[in-house]
Amino acid sequence: MDKDKEKKIVKHNIYTVSLQDLVDIWIESLHPDESVVVIWDAKKYLEDLRELGFLVEEDKIFDNKILTIQTDSALDAFYLYDYICTLDNKPYMQVYVKSKLITDNIVI
């Protein structure tokens, strides 16, 4: 049978989902009223984060792209954000408060 004759037209929709969209939904769903620091590509910064005192287990982050740190308050989230920003090689980070993205450390 000819391959062209085997083709079937299937009605479909195509959507794209960015990692940022997934993080936004994660924060909205799991931390709606909390403050969260998001660290992207955290595995690359694992040793630096450990040196700062974060107890991140390598087996928990082996295939993860994103690490979230829930805090008790927005002030605590900003304190951790500023503290991690003291690293020479800083990860890309964001701070969410009550499901809203407040800031990140991209310098324009």
C-alpha positions as a Markdown table, in Angstrom:
| # | Residue | x | y | z |
|---|---|---|---|---|
| 1 | Met | 0.0 | 0.0 | 0.0 |
| 2 | Asp | 1.3 | 3.5 | -0.9 |
| 3 | Lys | 2.2 | 5.7 | 2.1 |
| 4 | Asp | 0.2 | 8.6 | 0.8 |
| 5 | Lys | -2.9 | 6.5 | 0.7 |
| 6 | Glu | -2.4 | 5.5 | 4.4 |
| 7 | Lys | -2.5 | 9.1 | 5.6 |
| 8 | Lys | -5.5 | 10.1 | 7.5 |
| 9 | Ile | -6.5 | 13.7 | 8.2 |
| 10 | Val | -7.0 | 14.2 | 11.9 |
| 11 | Lys | -8.5 | 17.3 | 13.2 |
| 12 | His | -6.3 | 18.7 | 15.9 |
| 13 | Asn | -5.2 | 21.7 | 17.9 |
| 14 | Ile | -1.6 | 22.5 | 18.8 |
| 15 | Tyr | -0.7 | 24.3 | 22.0 |
| 16 | Thr | 2.7 | 25.3 | 23.4 |
| 17 | Val | 3.4 | 25.4 | 27.1 |
| 18 | Ser | 6.5 | 27.2 | 28.4 |
| 19 | Leu | 8.3 | 26.3 | 31.6 |
| 20 | Gln | 7.3 | 29.8 | 32.9 |
| 21 | Asp | 3.6 | 28.9 | 32.3 |
| 22 | Leu | 4.1 | 25.7 | 34.3 |
| 23 | Val | 5.8 | 27.5 | 37.2 |
| 24 | Asp | 3.0 | 30.1 | 37.3 |
| 25 | Ile | 0.4 | 27.3 | 37.4 |
| 26 | Trp | 2.4 | 25.4 | 40.0 |
| 27 | Ile | 2.6 | 28.4 | 42.3 |
| 28 | Glu | -1.0 | 29.3 | 41.8 |
| 29 | Ser | -2.1 | 25.7 | 42.6 |
| 30 | Leu | 0.2 | 24.7 | 45.4 |
| 31 | His | 1.2 | 28.0 | 47.0 |
| 32 | Pro | -1.7 | 30.4 | 46.5 |
| 33 | Asp | -1.3 | 32.4 | 49.7 |
| 34 | Glu | 2.4 | 31.9 | 50.3 |
| 35 | Ser | 5.7 | 33.5 | 49.4 |
| 36 | Val | 8.1 | 31.4 | 47.2 |
| 37 | Val | 11.5 | 31.8 | 45.8 |
| 38 | Val | 12.0 | 30.0 | 42.5 |
| 39 | Ile | 15.5 | 28.9 | 41.4 |
| 40 | Trp | 15.9 | 27.9 | 37.8 |
| 41 | Asp | 18.4 | 25.2 | 36.8 |
| 42 | Ala | 19.1 | 24.6 | 40.5 |
| 43 | Lys | 21.2 | 21.5 | 39.9 |
| 44 | Lys | 23.9 | 23.7 | 38.3 |
| 45 | Tyr | 24.1 | 25.7 | 41.6 |
| 46 | Leu | 23.7 | 22.8 | 44.0 |
| 47 | Glu | 27.2 | 23.2 | 45.6 |
| 48 | Asp | 26.8 | 27.0 | 46.0 |
| 49 | Leu | 23.4 | 26.6 | 47.6 |
| 50 | Arg | 24.8 | 24.0 | 50.0 |
| 51 | Glu | 27.6 | 26.4 | 50.9 |
| 52 | Leu | 24.9 | 29.0 | 51.7 |
| 53 | Gly | 23.3 | 26.5 | 54.1 |
| 54 | Phe | 20.5 | 25.1 | 52.0 |
| 55 | Leu | 19.9 | 21.4 | 52.6 |
| 56 | Val | 19.2 | 20.2 | 49.1 |
| 57 | Glu | 19.6 | 16.5 | 48.5 |
| 58 | Glu | 21.1 | 15.6 | 45.1 |
| 59 | Asp | 18.9 | 12.6 | 44.6 |
| 60 | Lys | 15.8 | 14.9 | 45.0 |
| 61 | Ile | 17.1 | 17.3 | 42.3 |
| 62 | Phe | 18.8 | 15.0 | 39.8 |
| 63 | Asp | 16.3 | 15.6 | 37.0 |
| 64 | Asn | 14.7 | 18.8 | 38.2 |
| 65 | Lys | 15.0 | 22.1 | 36.4 |
| 66 | Ile | 13.4 | 24.2 | 39.1 |
| 67 | Leu | 13.7 | 24.4 | 42.9 |
| 68 | Thr | 11.0 | 26.2 | 44.9 |
| 69 | Ile | 11.6 | 27.5 | 48.5 |
| 70 | Gln | 8.4 | 28.3 | 50.4 |
| 71 | Thr | 8.8 | 30.9 | 53.1 |
| 72 | Asp | 6.7 | 32.2 | 56.0 |
| 73 | Ser | 6.5 | 35.8 | 54.6 |
| 74 | Ala | 7.3 | 38.0 | 51.7 |
| 75 | Leu | 10.1 | 39.6 | 53.7 |
| 76 | Asp | 11.7 | 36.1 | 54.3 |
| 77 | Ala | 11.4 | 35.4 | 50.5 |
| 78 | Phe | 13.2 | 38.6 | 49.7 |
| 79 | Tyr | 15.8 | 38.0 | 52.3 |
| 80 | Leu | 16.6 | 34.5 | 50.8 |
| 81 | Tyr | 16.5 | 36.0 | 47.3 |
| 82 | Asp | 19.1 | 38.7 | 48.3 |
| 83 | Tyr | 21.1 | 36.1 | 50.2 |
| 84 | Ile | 21.4 | 33.9 | 47.2 |
| 85 | Cys | 22.2 | 36.9 | 45.0 |
| 86 | Thr | 25.5 | 37.2 | 46.9 |
| 87 | Leu | 26.8 | 34.3 | 45.0 |
| 88 | Asp | 29.4 | 35.2 | 42.3 |
| 89 | Asn | 27.6 | 32.8 | 39.9 |
| 90 | Lys | 23.9 | 33.4 | 40.7 |
| 91 | Pro | 21.1 | 31.3 | 39.4 |
| 92 | Tyr | 18.1 | 32.9 | 37.6 |
| 93 | Met | 15.5 | 33.5 | 40.4 |
| 94 | Gln | 12.0 | 34.8 | 40.9 |
| 95 | Val | 10.0 | 35.8 | 43.9 |
| 96 | Tyr | 6.3 | 35.1 | 44.0 |
| 97 | Val | 4.0 | 36.5 | 46.7 |
| 98 | Lys | 0.4 | 35.2 | 46.9 |
| 99 | Ser | 0.7 | 33.6 | 43.4 |
| 100 | Lys | 1.9 | 36.8 | 41.8 |
| 101 | Leu | 5.4 | 37.2 | 40.3 |
| 102 | Ile | 6.9 | 40.1 | 42.1 |
| 103 | Thr | 10.5 | 40.2 | 40.8 |
| 104 | Asp | 13.4 | 38.3 | 39.2 |
| 105 | Asn | 17.1 | 38.9 | 38.9 |
| 106 | Ile | 17.3 | 39.6 | 35.2 |
| 107 | Val | 19.2 | 42.8 | 34.7 |
| 108 | Ile | 18.1 | 44.9 | 31.7 |
